[in-house]
Amino acid sequence: MPPNKSSGGQRTHPLIWILAIICTVLSTAVIIAGVIVFVGYLAIHPRVPFISVTSAHLDNIQYDQNGLLETQVAIYIRAENDNAKAHSSFSDTSFILSFQGLQIAKLVAGPFDVRKNSSIDFEYVVQSSQIPLDPLRMEEVDSSLKRDQITFDLKGSSRARWRVWLLGSVKFGCPLNCQLKFRPSNGTYTSSRCTSKSK
């Protein structure tokens, strides 16, 4: 009978061991980072900064039978940071005020910071030049004046960012898309929800 030959197992290449060790270290680092982020979230309870219209006033509205509309509107916008342990910064802040699809003005603000658990208010006084209206929009203005309620659209956004030591930098979009309703007879603003804060 031929002699039995014992076959030894193949040895694992050292490169495989090195790769396995690297993967183990990386997996451990990811788990530790996840725990740190989770603990940091629980400790800080971060809230998304937001933008809101707090008030407004229709200072002036003039409309003639030739279809020319002229307005002046004061809009008060607040940037708010409810985080007690993190500063916020806002950038790319821009809003369009329009009437029946016609742009009246663009409201902008340069980059600014909001301290922890604080807010900053902006007052925009928007004075339009004479806006020529087509017959359909003229009918809408006539109807609005008879109802004593006229509506403007405010659309735009701002980018908010807050930075926390271990969590790093987190960015959020703050979109606004709402209607501003006024009484032409006295210029008062009919308060309604106009904010980027989620419900």
MDAnalysis code that builds the backbone (N, CA, C; Angstrom):
import MDAnalysis as mda
import numpy as np

u = mda.Universe.empty(597, n_residues=199, atom_resindex=np.repeat(np.arange(199), 3), trajectory=True)
u.add_TopologyAttr("name", ["N", "CA", "C"] * 199)
u.add_TopologyAttr("resid", np.arange(1, 200))
u.add_TopologyAttr("resname", ["MET", "PRO", "PRO", "ASN", "LYS", "SER", "SER", "GLY", "GLY", "GLN", "ARG", "THR", "HIS", "PRO", "LEU", "ILE", "TRP", "ILE", "LEU", "ALA", "ILE", "ILE", "CYS", "THR", "VAL", "LEU", "SER", "THR", "ALA", "VAL", "ILE", "ILE", "ALA", "GLY", "VAL", "ILE", "VAL", "PHE", "VAL", "GLY", "TYR", "LEU", "ALA", "ILE", "HIS", "PRO", "ARG", "VAL", "PRO", "PHE", "ILE", "SER", "VAL", "THR", "SER", "ALA", "HIS", "LEU", "ASP", "ASN", "ILE", "GLN", "TYR", "ASP", "GLN", "ASN", "GLY", "LEU", "LEU", "GLU", "THR", "GLN", "VAL", "ALA", "ILE", "TYR", "ILE", "ARG", "ALA", "GLU", "ASN", "ASP", "ASN", "ALA", "LYS", "ALA", "HIS", "SER", "SER", "PHE", "SER", "ASP", "THR", "SER", "PHE", "ILE", "LEU", "SER", "PHE", "GLN", "GLY", "LEU", "GLN", "ILE", "ALA", "LYS", "LEU", "VAL", "ALA", "GLY", "PRO", "PHE", "ASP", "VAL", "ARG", "LYS", "ASN", "SER", "SER", "ILE", "ASP", "PHE", "GLU", "TYR", "VAL", "VAL", "GLN", "SER", "SER", "GLN", "ILE", "PRO", "LEU", "ASP", "PRO", "LEU", "ARG", "MET", "GLU", "GLU", "VAL", "ASP", "SER", "SER", "LEU", "LYS", "ARG", "ASP", "GLN", "ILE", "THR", "PHE", "ASP", "LEU", "LYS", "GLY", "SER", "SER", "ARG", "ALA", "ARG", "TRP", "ARG", "VAL", "TRP", "LEU", "LEU", "GLY", "SER", "VAL", "LYS", "PHE", "GLY", "CYS", "PRO", "LEU", "ASN", "CYS", "GLN", "LEU", "LYS", "PHE", "ARG", "PRO", "SER", "ASN", "GLY", "THR", "TYR", "THR", "SER", "SER", "ARG", "CYS", "THR", "SER", "LYS", "SER", "LYS"])
u.atoms.positions = np.array([
    [0.836, -1.201, 0.000],
    [0.000, 0.000, 0.000],
    [0.865, 1.242, 0.000],
    [0.474, 2.250, -0.730],
    [1.285, 3.488, -0.737],
    [1.173, 4.187, 0.595],
    [2.247, 4.758, 1.043],
    [2.232, 5.447, 2.346],
    [1.288, 6.642, 2.334],
    [0.605, 6.820, 3.491],
    [-0.279, 7.982, 3.638],
    [0.525, 9.267, 3.712],
    [0.031, 10.271, 2.995],
    [0.685, 11.589, 3.032],
    [-0.222, 12.558, 3.776],
    [0.287, 13.071, 4.844],
    [-0.497, 14.041, 5.616],
    [-0.358, 15.409, 4.980],
    [-1.529, 16.026, 4.642],
    [-1.492, 17.357, 4.015],
    [-1.801, 18.410, 5.061],
    [-0.876, 19.307, 5.336],
    [-1.092, 20.401, 6.290],
    [-1.956, 21.492, 5.677],
    [-2.754, 22.238, 6.521],
    [-3.605, 23.332, 6.045],
    [-2.773, 24.467, 5.463],
    [-3.390, 25.172, 4.491],
    [-2.692, 26.289, 3.887],
    [-2.575, 27.439, 4.897],
    [-1.436, 28.039, 4.956],
    [-1.209, 29.159, 5.870],
    [-1.840, 30.437, 5.301],
    [-2.486, 31.204, 6.199],
    [-3.100, 32.476, 5.786],
    [-2.016, 33.494, 5.488],
    [-2.195, 34.165, 4.390],
    [-1.203, 35.159, 3.980],
    [-1.192, 36.313, 4.990],
    [-0.042, 36.827, 5.356],
    [0.041, 37.930, 6.331],
    [-0.757, 39.170, 5.923],
    [-0.869, 39.401, 4.620],
    [-1.632, 40.565, 4.157],
    [-3.110, 40.460, 4.543],
    [-3.656, 39.252, 4.539],
    [-5.053, 39.027, 4.939],
    [-5.230, 39.385, 6.406],
    [-4.262, 38.986, 7.236],
    [-4.331, 39.313, 8.667],
    [-4.281, 40.825, 8.888],
    [-3.422, 41.488, 8.140],
    [-3.303, 42.947, 8.279],
    [-4.621, 43.627, 7.898],
    [-5.234, 43.175, 6.782],
    [-6.506, 43.742, 6.355],
    [-7.599, 43.484, 7.395],
    [-7.593, 42.304, 7.980],
    [-8.603, 41.973, 8.987],
    [-8.448, 42.868, 10.220],
    [-7.211, 43.108, 10.610],
    [-6.965, 43.967, 11.773],
    [-7.409, 45.402, 11.477],
    [-7.096, 45.897, 10.263],
    [-7.501, 47.255, 9.875],
    [-9.023, 47.386, 9.889],
    [-9.736, 46.385, 9.339],
    [-11.200, 46.419, 9.319],
    [-11.773, 46.407, 10.729],
    [-11.165, 45.641, 11.615],
    [-11.620, 45.587, 13.002],
    [-11.448, 46.935, 13.689],
    [-10.289, 47.568, 13.463],
    [-10.032, 48.880, 14.064],
    [-11.016, 49.918, 13.532],
    [-11.260, 49.908, 12.203],
    [-12.187, 50.861, 11.609],
    [-13.610, 50.652, 12.132],
    [-14.026, 49.386, 12.237],
    [-15.373, 49.102, 12.750],
    [-15.523, 49.588, 14.183],
    [-14.487, 49.380, 14.992],
    [-14.527, 49.839, 16.381],
    [-14.594, 51.361, 16.449],
    [-13.831, 52.033, 15.583],
    [-13.836, 53.499, 15.569],
    [-15.206, 54.034, 15.172],
    [-15.861, 53.393, 14.188],
    [-17.202, 53.825, 13.763],
    [-18.201, 53.655, 14.901],
    [-18.124, 52.548, 15.610],
    [-19.036, 52.311, 16.734],
    [-18.826, 53.346, 17.825],
    [-17.564, 53.630, 18.150],
    [-17.261, 54.624, 19.189],
    [-17.768, 55.999, 18.767],
    [-17.536, 56.374, 17.489],
    [-18.015, 57.673, 16.992],
    [-19.533, 57.758, 17.071],
    [-20.225, 56.673, 16.742],
    [-21.679, 56.652, 16.828],
    [-22.171, 56.840, 18.252],
    [-21.497, 56.205, 19.190],
    [-21.871, 56.357, 20.605],
    [-21.653, 57.795, 21.063],
    [-20.528, 58.403, 20.651],
    [-20.231, 59.785, 21.036],
    [-21.292, 60.731, 20.485],
    [-21.671, 60.549, 19.199],
    [-22.688, 61.402, 18.595],
    [-24.028, 61.228, 19.301],
    [-24.377, 59.985, 19.614],
    [-25.655, 59.723, 20.284],
    [-25.682, 60.343, 21.675],
    [-24.600, 60.177, 22.437],
    [-24.533, 60.764, 23.778],
    [-24.558, 62.291, 23.686],
    [-23.825, 62.841, 22.703],
    [-23.831, 64.288, 22.514],
    [-25.210, 64.799, 22.171],
    [-25.946, 64.045, 21.337],
    [-27.307, 64.460, 20.975],
    [-28.205, 64.473, 22.205],
    [-28.110, 63.433, 23.026],
    [-28.934, 63.367, 24.231],
    [-28.585, 64.482, 25.210],
    [-27.298, 64.840, 25.267],
    [-26.870, 65.865, 26.226],
    [-27.272, 67.263, 25.769],
    [-27.264, 67.494, 24.451],
    [-27.485, 68.848, 23.942],
    [-28.941, 69.087, 23.517],
    [-29.644, 68.028, 23.101],
    [-31.008, 68.158, 22.583],
    [-31.082, 69.252, 21.513],
    [-30.328, 69.123, 20.415],
    [-30.282, 70.197, 19.420],
    [-31.636, 70.440, 18.765],
    [-31.930, 71.698, 18.529],
    [-33.138, 72.093, 17.821],
    [-32.735, 72.856, 16.567],
    [-33.492, 72.641, 15.515],
    [-33.172, 73.284, 14.244],
    [-33.478, 74.776, 14.330],
    [-32.514, 75.664, 14.057],
    [-32.801, 77.107, 13.999],
    [-33.851, 77.381, 12.930],
    [-34.593, 78.467, 13.088],
    [-35.663, 78.725, 12.133],
    [-35.870, 80.222, 11.908],
    [-36.585, 80.523, 10.834],
    [-36.923, 81.888, 10.420],
    [-38.443, 82.042, 10.481],
    [-38.922, 83.196, 10.977],
    [-40.362, 83.426, 11.051],
    [-40.690, 84.888, 10.747],
    [-41.876, 85.112, 10.208],
    [-42.431, 86.459, 10.119],
    [-43.191, 86.719, 11.406],
    [-42.754, 87.675, 12.182],
    [-43.400, 87.950, 13.468],
    [-44.506, 88.985, 13.358],
    [-44.377, 89.898, 12.397],
    [-45.390, 90.940, 12.220],
    [-45.185, 91.608, 10.870],
    [-46.166, 92.407, 10.487],
    [-46.068, 93.156, 9.225],
    [-47.104, 94.276, 9.257],
    [-46.966, 95.204, 8.331],
    [-47.924, 96.307, 8.245],
    [-47.929, 96.848, 6.827],
    [-49.129, 97.103, 6.323],
    [-49.279, 97.708, 5.008],
    [-49.314, 99.219, 5.189],
    [-48.169, 99.862, 4.979],
    [-48.053, 101.297, 5.235],
    [-48.785, 102.138, 4.200],
    [-48.821, 101.635, 2.973],
    [-49.436, 102.445, 1.910],
    [-49.856, 101.540, 0.758],
    [-51.000, 101.853, 0.181],
    [-51.417, 101.178, -1.049],
    [-52.184, 102.184, -1.899],
    [-51.734, 102.363, -3.129],
    [-52.384, 103.285, -4.061],
    [-52.649, 102.534, -5.362],
    [-53.849, 102.716, -5.833],
    [-54.257, 102.009, -7.050],
    [-55.172, 102.923, -7.853],
    [-54.858, 103.091, -9.121],
    [-55.710, 103.941, -9.951],
    [-56.385, 103.130, -11.056],
    [-57.296, 103.758, -11.740],
    [-58.092, 103.060, -12.745],
    [-57.294, 102.711, -14.001],
    [-56.071, 103.230, -14.093],
    [-55.193, 102.852, -15.209],
    [-54.468, 101.529, -14.946],
    [-54.715, 100.974, -13.765],
    [-54.111, 99.685, -13.435],
    [-52.724, 99.790, -12.869],
    [-52.389, 100.919, -12.251],
    [-51.070, 101.088, -11.643],
    [-51.195, 100.907, -10.129],
    [-50.431, 99.975, -9.607],
    [-50.453, 99.669, -8.174],
    [-49.139, 100.099, -7.543],
    [-49.235, 100.783, -6.400],
    [-48.047, 101.217, -5.655],
    [-48.264, 100.868, -4.183],
    [-47.276, 100.239, -3.576],
    [-47.427, 99.793, -2.188],
    [-46.176, 100.085, -1.376],
    [-46.361, 100.088, -0.064],
    [-45.247, 100.097, 0.886],
    [-45.621, 99.167, 2.031],
    [-44.769, 98.179, 2.251],
    [-45.044, 97.157, 3.253],
    [-43.855, 97.053, 4.205],
    [-44.138, 96.976, 5.510],
    [-43.102, 96.718, 6.524],
    [-43.243, 95.267, 6.973],
    [-42.144, 94.517, 6.903],
    [-42.154, 93.096, 7.276],
    [-41.072, 92.870, 8.328],
    [-41.457, 92.190, 9.406],
    [-40.536, 91.918, 10.507],
    [-40.246, 90.415, 10.537],
    [-38.978, 90.078, 10.321],
    [-38.562, 88.673, 10.254],
    [-37.586, 88.384, 11.399],
    [-37.794, 87.247, 12.049],
    [-36.947, 86.856, 13.186],
    [-36.201, 85.562, 12.869],
    [-34.894, 85.582, 13.122],
    [-34.069, 84.375, 13.063],
    [-33.850, 83.905, 14.494],
    [-34.235, 82.666, 14.773],
    [-34.245, 82.196, 16.157],
    [-33.416, 80.929, 16.320],
    [-32.675, 80.885, 17.420],
    [-31.855, 79.730, 17.771],
    [-32.240, 79.273, 19.171],
    [-32.975, 78.173, 19.260],
    [-33.433, 77.663, 20.554],
    [-32.420, 76.767, 21.239],
    [-31.259, 76.562, 20.608],
    [-30.242, 75.705, 21.222],
    [-29.563, 76.434, 22.369],
    [-29.572, 75.820, 23.535],
    [-28.979, 76.445, 24.718],
    [-27.475, 76.250, 24.775],
    [-26.923, 75.342, 23.938],
    [-25.501, 75.034, 24.039],
    [-24.771, 75.145, 22.707],
    [-25.381, 75.814, 21.738],
    [-24.722, 75.918, 20.436],
    [-25.115, 77.215, 19.736],
    [-24.101, 77.941, 19.240],
    [-24.351, 79.124, 18.422],
    [-24.837, 78.691, 17.037],
    [-25.565, 79.569, 16.384],
    [-26.020, 79.312, 15.016],
    [-25.548, 80.432, 14.101],
    [-25.348, 80.087, 12.858],
    [-25.027, 81.103, 11.856],
    [-25.967, 80.921, 10.673],
    [-26.357, 82.039, 10.081],
    [-27.274, 82.023, 8.942],
    [-26.579, 82.645, 7.736],
    [-26.888, 82.116, 6.566],
    [-26.309, 82.644, 5.330],
    [-27.304, 82.425, 4.186],
    [-27.003, 83.042, 3.038],
    [-27.849, 82.902, 1.836],
    [-29.308, 83.214, 2.148],
    [-29.520, 84.276, 2.922],
    [-30.882, 84.673, 3.299],
    [-31.481, 85.568, 2.225],
    [-32.558, 85.102, 1.610],
    [-33.162, 85.848, 0.507],
    [-34.640, 85.472, 0.380],
    [-35.499, 86.495, 0.270],
    [-36.933, 86.273, 0.126],
    [-37.484, 87.182, -0.979],
    [-38.499, 86.704, -1.663],
    [-39.165, 87.463, -2.711],
    [-40.585, 87.794, -2.256],
    [-40.917, 89.092, -2.266],
    [-42.276, 89.535, -1.992],
    [-42.950, 89.800, -3.325],
    [-44.124, 89.194, -3.528],
    [-44.800, 89.343, -4.822],
    [-46.302, 89.495, -4.635],
    [-46.931, 89.988, -5.684],
    [-48.392, 90.124, -5.708],
    [-48.899, 89.510, -6.993],
    [-49.715, 88.466, -6.860],
    [-50.293, 87.790, -8.021],
    [-49.217, 87.404, -9.045],
    [-48.081, 86.931, -8.544],
    [-47.002, 86.487, -9.417],
    [-46.068, 87.589, -9.888],
    [-46.375, 88.845, -9.562],
    [-45.500, 89.963, -9.951],
    [-44.551, 90.289, -8.796],
    [-43.247, 90.228, -9.066],
    [-42.274, 90.508, -8.012],
    [-42.307, 91.985, -7.634],
    [-42.425, 92.227, -6.325],
    [-42.415, 93.595, -5.814],
    [-41.031, 93.965, -5.297],
    [-40.417, 93.055, -4.546],
    [-39.102, 93.355, -3.975],
    [-38.399, 92.073, -3.563],
    [-37.078, 92.172, -3.446],
    [-36.264, 91.072, -2.947],
    [-35.676, 91.480, -1.602],
    [-35.910, 90.663, -0.576],
    [-35.428, 90.944, 0.778],
    [-34.221, 90.060, 1.051],
    [-33.090, 90.674, 1.366],
    [-31.868, 89.893, 1.579],
    [-31.197, 90.303, 2.888],
    [-30.354, 89.426, 3.392],
    [-29.529, 89.717, 4.575],
    [-28.197, 89.011, 4.401],
    [-27.118, 89.690, 4.784],
    [-25.803, 89.078, 4.730],
    [-25.656, 88.031, 5.824],
    [-24.554, 87.274, 5.814],
    [-24.341, 86.268, 6.858],
    [-24.366, 86.896, 8.254],
    [-24.979, 86.193, 9.196],
    [-25.051, 86.691, 10.573],
    [-25.107, 85.521, 11.540],
    [-24.753, 85.790, 12.785],
    [-24.746, 84.769, 13.837],
    [-25.837, 85.043, 14.853],
    [-26.360, 83.979, 15.433],
    [-27.342, 84.078, 16.510],
    [-26.803, 83.292, 17.697],
    [-26.687, 83.954, 18.833],
    [-26.117, 83.310, 20.009],
    [-27.008, 82.194, 20.540],
    [-26.471, 81.465, 21.505],
    [-27.222, 80.381, 22.128],
    [-28.518, 80.904, 22.728],
    [-29.588, 80.183, 22.468],
    [-30.891, 80.485, 23.048],
    [-31.267, 81.963, 22.868],
    [-31.120, 82.441, 21.632],
    [-31.362, 83.863, 21.362],
    [-31.993, 84.031, 19.977],
    [-32.228, 85.282, 19.593],
    [-32.823, 85.562, 18.290],
    [-32.383, 86.941, 17.807],
    [-32.543, 87.182, 16.510],
    [-32.241, 88.475, 15.898],
    [-33.418, 88.861, 15.014],
    [-33.853, 90.118, 15.125],
    [-34.984, 90.614, 14.343],
    [-34.504, 91.516, 13.207],
    [-35.167, 91.407, 12.070],
    [-34.887, 92.238, 10.911],
    [-36.169, 92.951, 10.491],
    [-36.044, 94.226, 10.182],
    [-37.183, 94.995, 9.683],
    [-36.909, 95.367, 8.232],
    [-37.801, 94.948, 7.364],
    [-37.704, 95.294, 5.950],
    [-38.853, 96.235, 5.604],
    [-38.530, 97.417, 5.101],
    [-39.545, 98.343, 4.613],
    [-39.465, 98.330, 3.089],
    [-40.475, 97.757, 2.485],
    [-40.487, 97.525, 1.048],
    [-41.393, 98.547, 0.376],
    [-40.825, 99.391, -0.462],
    [-41.610, 100.381, -1.200],
    [-41.478, 100.072, -2.689],
    [-42.604, 99.777, -3.302],
    [-42.569, 99.410, -4.715],
    [-42.706, 100.651, -5.595],
    [-42.206, 100.523, -6.793],
    [-42.515, 101.528, -7.808],
    [-43.899, 101.192, -8.362],
    [-44.409, 102.011, -9.265],
    [-45.729, 101.731, -9.822],
    [-45.692, 100.437, -10.642],
    [-46.597, 99.523, -10.292],
    [-46.638, 98.220, -10.952],
    [-47.835, 98.186, -11.902],
    [-47.598, 98.060, -13.205],
    [-48.729, 97.969, -14.145],
    [-49.384, 96.591, -14.052],
    [-50.697, 96.587, -13.942],
    [-51.446, 95.345, -13.808],
    [-52.221, 95.050, -15.088],
    [-52.343, 93.766, -15.399],
    [-53.192, 93.372, -16.519],
    [-54.644, 93.319, -16.027],
    [-55.610, 93.185, -16.934],
    [-57.028, 93.215, -16.536],
    [-57.385, 92.198, -15.446],
    [-56.806, 90.994, -15.521],
    [-57.128, 89.974, -14.525],
    [-56.667, 90.400, -13.137],
    [-55.462, 90.956, -13.058],
    [-54.943, 91.404, -11.768],
    [-55.677, 92.660, -11.291],
    [-56.129, 93.487, -12.226],
    [-56.919, 94.657, -11.849],
    [-58.218, 94.225, -11.171],
    [-58.847, 93.196, -11.705],
    [-60.061, 92.662, -11.094],
    [-59.770, 92.131, -9.692],
    [-58.613, 91.484, -9.530],
    [-58.249, 90.952, -8.213],
    [-58.056, 92.079, -7.211],
    [-57.414, 93.168, -7.614],
    [-57.231, 94.305, -6.713],
    [-58.576, 94.919, -6.348],
    [-59.449, 95.107, -7.334],
    [-60.782, 95.655, -7.065],
    [-61.528, 94.788, -6.055],
    [-61.462, 93.479, -6.275],
    [-62.134, 92.557, -5.362],
    [-61.525, 92.604, -3.964],
    [-60.194, 92.705, -3.896],
    [-59.506, 92.751, -2.601],
    [-59.878, 94.009, -1.830],
    [-59.963, 95.136, -2.527],
    [-60.319, 96.390, -1.860],
    [-61.757, 96.350, -1.345],
    [-62.652, 95.719, -2.111],
    [-64.036, 95.610, -1.664],
    [-64.151, 94.696, -0.445],
    [-63.353, 93.622, -0.432],
    [-63.367, 92.696, 0.719],
    [-62.572, 93.249, 1.895],
    [-61.801, 94.292, 1.633],
    [-60.875, 94.851, 2.629],
    [-59.861, 93.806, 3.074],
    [-59.340, 93.068, 2.114],
    [-58.266, 92.104, 2.387],
    [-57.450, 91.890, 1.122],
    [-56.167, 92.169, 1.219],
    [-55.271, 91.973, 0.083],
    [-54.135, 91.057, 0.513],
    [-53.698, 90.204, -0.402],
    [-52.734, 89.157, -0.065],
    [-51.469, 89.290, -0.899],
    [-50.331, 89.196, -0.228],
    [-49.021, 89.170, -0.878],
    [-48.371, 87.817, -0.582],
    [-47.511, 87.381, -1.484],
    [-46.782, 86.121, -1.288],
    [-45.347, 86.417, -0.876],
    [-44.859, 85.639, 0.093],
    [-43.465, 85.753, 0.527],
    [-42.825, 84.376, 0.439],
    [-41.819, 84.268, -0.429],
    [-41.139, 82.986, -0.630],
    [-39.634, 83.197, -0.594],
    [-38.929, 82.219, -0.057],
    [-37.474, 82.298, -0.018],
    [-36.924, 81.340, 1.014],
    [-35.674, 81.538, 1.376],
    [-35.046, 80.626, 2.330],
    [-33.782, 81.243, 2.919],
    [-33.298, 80.579, 3.949],
    [-32.014, 80.899, 4.560],
    [-31.346, 79.583, 4.915],
    [-30.039, 79.590, 4.993],
    [-29.309, 78.384, 5.404],
    [-28.765, 78.596, 6.808],
    [-29.145, 77.692, 7.700],
    [-28.706, 77.778, 9.094],
    [-27.669, 76.701, 9.375],
    [-26.720, 77.060, 10.214],
    [-25.676, 76.094, 10.596],
    [-25.336, 76.292, 12.055],
    [-25.274, 75.190, 12.806],
    [-24.757, 75.303, 14.169],
    [-23.657, 74.283, 14.357],
    [-22.711, 74.653, 15.191],
    [-21.537, 73.824, 15.395],
    [-21.422, 73.454, 16.864],
    [-21.309, 72.163, 17.114],
    [-21.135, 71.640, 18.458],
    [-19.825, 70.858, 18.487],
    [-19.119, 70.964, 19.579],
    [-17.749, 70.461, 19.676],
    [-17.569, 69.076, 19.064],
    [-18.175, 68.038, 19.617],
    [-17.959, 66.686, 19.127],
    [-18.852, 66.337, 17.936],
    [-19.993, 66.988, 17.852],
    [-20.912, 66.669, 16.767],
    [-20.494, 67.297, 15.452],
    [-19.637, 68.301, 15.503],
    [-19.197, 68.973, 14.291],
    [-20.213, 69.992, 13.808],
    [-20.191, 70.278, 12.515],
    [-21.045, 71.303, 11.934],
    [-22.251, 70.651, 11.261],
    [-23.436, 71.169, 11.565],
    [-24.670, 70.632, 10.993],
    [-25.396, 71.768, 10.271],
    [-25.826, 71.527, 9.032],
    [-26.488, 72.558, 8.236],
    [-27.953, 72.197, 7.995],
    [-28.777, 73.234, 7.943],
    [-30.201, 73.052, 7.696],
    [-30.696, 74.122, 6.732],
    [-31.702, 73.774, 5.950],
    [-32.383, 74.762, 5.134],
    [-33.581, 75.315, 5.892],
    [-33.833, 76.614, 5.753],
    [-34.966, 77.271, 6.425],
    [-35.853, 77.921, 5.363],
    [-36.740, 77.157, 4.746],
    [-37.584, 77.721, 3.682],
    [-38.821, 78.432, 4.232],
    [-39.193, 79.516, 3.585],
    [-40.443, 80.222, 3.886],
    [-41.294, 80.233, 2.620],
    [-42.555, 79.938, 2.775],
    [-43.500, 79.999, 1.663],
    [-44.876, 80.272, 2.254],
    [-45.241, 81.533, 2.320],
    [-46.482, 81.874, 3.000],
    [-47.138, 83.099, 2.375],
    [-48.359, 83.348, 2.809],
    [-49.122, 84.500, 2.342],
    [-49.254, 85.521, 3.470],
    [-49.062, 86.775, 3.111],
    [-49.224, 87.868, 4.065],
    [-50.513, 88.602, 3.711],
    [-51.462, 88.611, 4.638],
    [-52.774, 89.212, 4.386],
    [-52.933, 90.494, 5.196],
    [-53.423, 91.534, 4.522],
    [-53.586, 92.850, 5.146],
    [-54.998, 93.382, 4.906],
    [-55.387, 94.329, 5.785],
    [-56.606, 95.101, 5.570],
    [-56.192, 96.443, 4.965],
    [-56.522, 96.695, 3.707],
    [-56.138, 97.971, 3.076],
    [-56.702, 99.192, 3.793],
    [-57.844, 99.038, 4.461],
    [-58.477, 100.194, 5.098],
    [-57.616, 100.784, 6.206],
    [-56.874, 99.948, 6.952],
    [-56.040, 100.475, 8.041],
    [-54.624, 99.895, 8.053],
    [-54.324, 99.016, 7.104],
    [-52.966, 98.481, 6.981],
    [-52.617, 97.357, 7.926],
    [-53.568, 96.911, 8.755],
    [-53.235, 95.884, 9.744],
    [-52.968, 94.536, 9.085],
    [-52.102, 93.779, 9.720],
    [-51.689, 92.463, 9.251],
    [-52.545, 91.396, 9.918],
    [-53.115, 90.521, 9.119],
    [-53.868, 89.395, 9.662],
    [-52.882, 88.286, 9.994],
    [-52.596, 88.139, 11.271],
    [-51.556, 87.214, 11.705],
    [-51.875, 85.774, 11.302],
    [-50.872, 85.096, 10.772],
    [-51.006, 83.684, 10.406],
    [-49.637, 83.030, 10.524],
    [-49.616, 81.713, 10.529],
    [-48.360, 80.988, 10.696],
    [-47.485, 81.162, 9.458],
    [-46.325, 81.749, 9.652],
    [-45.378, 81.957, 8.562],
    [-43.984, 81.710, 9.128],
    [-43.550, 80.459, 9.083],
    [-42.280, 80.083, 9.701],
    [-41.695, 78.867, 9.001],
    [-40.382, 78.723, 9.103],
    [-39.720, 77.535, 8.558],
    [-39.679, 76.404, 9.586],
    [-40.150, 76.690, 10.804],
    [-40.136, 75.671, 11.853],
    [-41.146, 74.590, 11.549],
    [-40.721, 73.341, 11.677],
    [-41.637, 72.241, 11.412],
    [-42.695, 72.164, 12.485],
    [-43.860, 71.656, 12.120],
    [-44.973, 71.592, 13.067],
    [-44.681, 70.557, 14.152],
])
